[in-house]
Amino acid sequence: MSRETTNSERGVPAPSWENASKGAIAHAHEKLSIFCLLVRISSFVEAARTIPRYNIAIVDRQRDVFVVTNTFYKLEVCRDDLFGETNTDYRLTLPYAPPLFGSGKTALAINYLTLLDSVGVDWVASQKSLPGLSPEQFLERMKKACFLYVDLSFLRGMPPDERNLEWAVWYLIIEAACTKVALPVPDPVEVYEELQMQSAVFIEKIRALLGLPPDQYLLVGFDEVGVLHSRHKFFDLDDSSGRVGPFNDFFVIVCKLCKRPHFFPIVVGRSEGMSIRNHVGEVSKILLKFVPLSPLDQASMEEHLEKSTFKNAPVSSFLCHHGFPIKDVSELLLEYTGGVPGLLVEAVGIILNYATANPR
């Protein structure tokens, strides 16, 4: 049996560190050192969370903001179509951020108005004017919108109608409004009797709590919609299709609110196993517009490090130096996080906290 010749027998030199450039060795050693640091301190993540986090700059979300704003613009112009009083083919379309791990979906919802302020001019330039409302007019009004964050993980039955999902969602919105303006949350029984489950009266109540004029935009972010998957048993849900569909009922509730003037929802959460297709008429008119939430590229990571701050200084000033420039740092972070914003924030936070606890 013949044997294979070795590299040395063929005259091919064996791999050697001497054959590599000093710069390559230094770069590899630097990368290895940072990686070992991340591995070493990963067990201290929980402890690190007790140290103040850095001020996070949200970057590279123009495409996502455009998707949400396009959806809102069409809703505002076509809102009357939701009553079936026109002959257009418009279907209620809701911006929806699915639960991609660490994608920044909650951050997008909470910071949407701030992000819109920075990219609004570009959005206007990309739009064709719709009847009755120009992109410029819509942008100016949306910039002045009031935002409420509603965490559905706090969803629970509320008296006096504890099996009513719509009332439970409404009361969460009431709680969010009261929290925003530092008002005591009203007694659920009293406010239930006041509203009589009329959506027009409900929206007027929310506006009164927030001190909003009738024409000011109201934006509500519904987070953690996936809790409906496990909590639907606590509510009486529509079963017209022969099976209980908690997500169907939720989107019918949102659809009713969208019929009220200047109301805009963004939904964040579960996508797996979620379906809004059944025999409920209002549900069949709803579309979900997925927000891309793409991973960050290296340039965006560099921007994140430069614009984020820690102890009133750019994060880059703590992570970078003349021998390890921001380009190399961002490249390394991209390699180990895949551009996932949540992992990037975690990695940068861990390194900063470690550096704080272990000064040179």
Residue pairs with C-beta under 8 A, 6 or more apart in sequence:
7 13
7 14
8 14
13 19
17 25
26 323
27 328
30 323
30 324
30 328
31 332
34 332
35 332
35 336
37 351
37 354
38 336
38 347
38 350
38 351
41 48
41 350
41 351
41 354
42 350
44 350
44 354
45 346
45 350
48 349
48 350
48 353
48 354
51 353
51 356
51 357
53 349
54 308
54 309
54 310
54 315
54 348
54 349
54 352
55 308
55 309
55 310
56 107
56 304
56 308
56 345
57 303
57 304
57 307
57 308
57 309
58 104
58 107
58 108
58 111
58 114
58 115
59 296
59 300
59 303
59 304
59 307
60 294
60 296
60 297
60 300
60 303
61 104
61 108
61 115
62 115
62 119
62 122
63 292
63 294
64 108
64 291
64 292
64 293
65 108
65 112
65 115
65 116
65 119
65 123
66 119
66 123
66 126
67 95
67 289
67 291
67 292
68 95
68 108
68 112
68 266
68 291
69 116
69 120
69 123
69 139
69 142
70 127
71 93
71 94
71 95
71 289
72 95
72 138
72 142
72 264
73 127
73 130
73 133
73 135
73 138
74 90
74 93
74 130
75 92
75 93
75 258
75 264
76 133
76 138
76 262
76 264
77 130
77 131
77 132
77 133
78 88
78 90
79 258
79 259
79 261
80 86
81 88
81 90
82 92
82 255
82 258
82 259
82 285
83 259
91 285
91 286
91 287
92 255
92 258
92 285
92 286
92 287
93 286
93 287
93 288
93 289
94 251
94 254
94 258
94 265
94 266
94 267
94 286
94 287
94 288
94 289
95 265
95 266
95 267
95 289
95 291
96 266
96 267
96 268
96 271
96 288
96 289
96 290
96 291
97 103
97 105
97 108
97 109
97 266
97 267
97 268
97 269
97 290
97 291
97 293
98 105
98 269
98 270
98 271
98 290
98 291
98 293
99 105
99 226
99 268
99 269
99 270
99 271
99 272
100 293
101 340
101 342
102 340
102 341
102 342
102 343
102 346
103 293
103 295
103 340
103 341
103 342
104 293
104 341
104 342
105 268
105 269
105 291
105 293
106 223
106 268
107 341
108 115
108 291
108 293
109 149
109 221
109 223
109 266
109 268
110 147
110 149
110 221
112 147
112 219
112 221
112 266
113 142
113 143
113 145
113 147
113 219
116 123
116 139
116 142
116 143
117 143
120 139
120 143
123 135
123 139
124 135
124 136
124 139
127 135
129 135
141 215
141 216
141 217
142 217
142 219
144 216
144 217
145 216
145 217
145 218
145 219
145 264
146 180
146 210
146 212
146 216
146 217
146 218
146 219
147 219
147 220
147 221
148 173
148 176
148 177
148 180
148 206
148 218
148 219
148 220
148 221
149 176
149 221
149 223
150 169
150 172
150 173
150 176
150 220
150 221
150 222
150 223
151 172
151 223
151 224
152 169
152 172
152 222
152 223
152 224
152 225
152 227
152 228
152 269
153 223
153 224
153 227
154 172
154 175
155 168
155 169
155 172
155 227
155 228
155 231
156 168
156 231
156 234
157 163
157 164
157 168
157 234
157 235
158 164
158 167
158 168
158 171
158 188
158 192
159 188
159 189
159 192
160 188
160 189
160 192
161 167
161 192
162 168
162 234
163 234
163 235
163 236
164 197
164 235
164 236
165 232
165 235
165 236
165 237
165 246
165 249
165 250
165 253
166 197
166 249
166 253
167 192
167 197
168 235
169 250
169 253
170 195
170 202
171 188
171 191
173 206
173 220
174 185
174 186
174 191
174 205
174 206
174 209
175 185
176 220
177 183
177 206
177 209
177 210
178 184
178 185
178 186
178 209
179 185
180 210
181 209
181 210
181 211
183 209
191 205
194 201
194 205
195 201
195 202
195 205
199 256
199 257
199 259
199 260
200 260
202 257
203 218
203 257
203 260
203 263
206 212
206 218
207 213
207 214
207 216
207 218
210 218
212 218
214 261
214 262
215 261
215 262
216 262
217 262
217 264
218 262
218 263
218 264
219 264
219 265
219 266
220 257
220 263
220 264
220 265
220 266
221 265
221 266
221 268
222 254
222 265
222 266
222 267
222 268
222 269
223 268
223 269
224 268
224 269
225 247
225 250
225 267
225 268
225 269
225 270
225 274
226 269
226 270
226 274
227 269
228 246
228 247
228 250
228 270
229 246
229 270
229 273
229 274
231 246
232 244
232 246
235 246
235 249
237 244
237 245
237 246
237 248
237 249
238 244
238 245
238 248
238 249
238 252
238 280
240 278
240 279
240 280
241 248
241 278
241 279
241 280
243 278
245 275
245 276
245 278
247 274
247 275
247 276
248 275
248 276
248 278
248 280
248 283
251 276
251 283
251 286
252 280
252 282
252 283
254 265
254 267
255 282
255 283
255 285
255 286
256 282
257 263
257 265
258 264
258 265
267 288
276 283
276 286
276 288
277 283
277 284
278 284
295 338
295 339
295 340
295 341
296 304
296 334
296 339
296 340
296 341
296 344
297 334
297 339
298 327
298 330
298 331
298 334
299 330
300 339
301 330
301 333
301 334
301 339
301 344
302 316
302 326
302 327
302 330
304 315
304 344
305 314
305 315
305 316
305 319
305 320
305 326
305 329
305 330
305 348
306 314
306 315
306 316
306 326
307 314
308 314
308 315
308 348
309 315
310 318
310 352
315 348
315 352
316 326
316 329
318 352
318 355
319 326
319 329
319 348
319 351
319 352
320 326
320 329
333 344
333 347
333 348
336 343
336 347
337 343
337 344
337 347
